[in-house]
Amino acid sequence: MSAWPDTELKDRLGIRYPIVQAPMAGSSTPSLAIAVSEAGGLGSLGLAMHTQEALRKDCTTVSEATAAPYNANFFVHYEPVDDPERANNTRSLLAPYYRELGLGEVPDVVTPAPSFNETHLQAVLDLRPPVVSFHFGLPGDDAFKAIKAAGLFTLSSATNVAEARELEARGIDAVIAQGFEAGGHRGTFSEPYERGHVGTLALVPQIVDAVSIPVIAAGGIGDGRGIAAALALGASAVQLGTAFLTCPESAAHPIYRRELNEARDDQTRITHAFSGRPARGLENRYLREMTGHEGIYPDFPILNSLTGPLRKASAKENNPDFLSLWSGQSAAMSRNLPASELIQLLVTETESVLERLATVR
């Protein structure tokens, strides 16, 4: 194990390897988080779309199954603006798809998933997950101070240097440098979103130079070569998401897994069309046909709730056309392995690269 850098973050978290499994709301499971944490990485739960009952159940399941640390992740999004015109225009766009899938009329009233709030905070303080992470920024000062006062380690995503500096100023313990290659929702919380279009190779060293806290590299990392490269750029750890989607412990639908296994390097796109926020996923019929309408979508998570029935019906029919196939640009590098075996393979690959580079003179 001597080839691995002795990183501060690894020691502070109490993990054997500086490998974080991305939370991936909708695809992460307690089984996946447990397997990753037991194998020496940091397993994560994506809790943004959970009910309070499901949130508490999943955290309890993980904490009772392993003494290893795990990460509980939440979204911190702006409250959506009520814009009837946008909502009605989007309903008109979605109506043909609803009819095609036998879903009837697009609903008028939706109940979007709330941003991190007092109820989430109370659950965190009750359950005490060792690590708490946030996407789309940080909660308000009082809530964040309460989490810090509880002694919980905090992470949050940044997609440019300015965001990383803001997170450090707020007191975050480590920052996730999310490169443009990453799958799923962009963690951008500054406007315009395009300011977060920085690739991992360029983003990581600039954030490392700009802040004094540990940096976790994320985006397009699919094997030990990518991990070694991120560590060489100054990252203290790496976060992988797409690589874990094809593990049997993930909640990814079989059709989703098939699409990942057949993916090409050029097959992902950034889209607002599923949720109302920019997210990277594999191109499918829905993404192609909704191109050009980005300006009329209602805010996140209103659109996400309107497209939810399409995704559910598409999955039921084993049809990828309307699934949100979130994926990073490294999808073609995915391996169909149990999470524990994947961690060990990533470790072996990384050590091999680091040892080889150590001999270069």
SULJO-V647448 format. One record per backbone hydrogen bond with DSSP energy under -0.5 kcal/mol. NH is the residue of the N-H (numbers start at 0). CO is the residue of the C=O. Records with the same first field share a line. If there is no record, write none. Layout:
NH: CO, CO
//
This chain:
3: 0
6: 4
10: 6
11: 7
12: 8
13: 9
14: 9
15: 39
16: 39
18: 16
19: 237
20: 41
21: 19, 239
25: 45
26: 23
27: 23
31: 248
32: 28
33: 29
34: 30
35: 31
36: 32
37: 33
38: 34
39: 36
40: 35
41: 18
42: 40, 68
44: 70
45: 22
46: 44, 72
49: 46
54: 50
55: 51
56: 52
57: 53
58: 54
59: 55
60: 56
61: 57
62: 58
63: 59
64: 60, 61
65: 61
70: 42
71: 130
72: 44, 70
73: 132
75: 134
82: 80
86: 82
87: 83
88: 84
89: 85
90: 86
91: 87
92: 88
93: 89
94: 90
95: 91
96: 93
97: 93
98: 94
99: 95
100: 96
101: 98
102: 97
111: 109
115: 74
120: 116
121: 117
122: 118
123: 119
124: 120
125: 121
126: 122
127: 123
130: 69
131: 152
132: 71
133: 154
134: 73
135: 186
143: 139
144: 140
145: 141
146: 142
147: 143
148: 144
149: 145
150: 147
151: 146
152: 129
154: 131
155: 173
156: 133
157: 175
163: 159
164: 160
165: 161
166: 162
167: 163
168: 164
169: 165
170: 166, 167
171: 166
172: 153
173: 153
174: 213
175: 155
176: 174, 215
177: 157, 175
178: 176, 217
179: 197
181: 178
183: 279
185: 277
194: 191
195: 192
196: 193
197: 195
201: 198
202: 198
203: 199
205: 201
206: 202
207: 203
208: 204
209: 205
210: 206
213: 172
215: 174
216: 214, 236
217: 176
218: 238
221: 219
226: 222
227: 223
228: 224
229: 225
230: 226
231: 227
232: 228
233: 230
234: 229
235: 214
236: 214
237: 17
238: 216
239: 19
243: 240
244: 240, 241
245: 241
246: 243
249: 246
250: 26
256: 252
257: 253
258: 254
259: 255
260: 256
261: 257
262: 259
266: 263
268: 280
270: 278
275: 271
278: 270
279: 183
280: 268
281: 324
282: 266
285: 320
287: 283
288: 284
289: 285
290: 286, 287
292: 289
295: 292
296: 293
301: 298
302: 298
303: 274
304: 300
305: 301
306: 302
307: 303
308: 304
310: 306
311: 307
312: 308
313: 309
314: 310
315: 311
316: 312
317: 314
318: 313
321: 318
322: 319
324: 322
325: 323
326: 279
328: 180
330: 327
332: 329
333: 330
336: 334
341: 337
342: 338
343: 339
344: 340
345: 341
346: 342
347: 343
348: 344
349: 345
350: 346
351: 347
352: 348
353: 349
354: 350
355: 351
356: 352
357: 353
358: 354, 355
359: 356
//
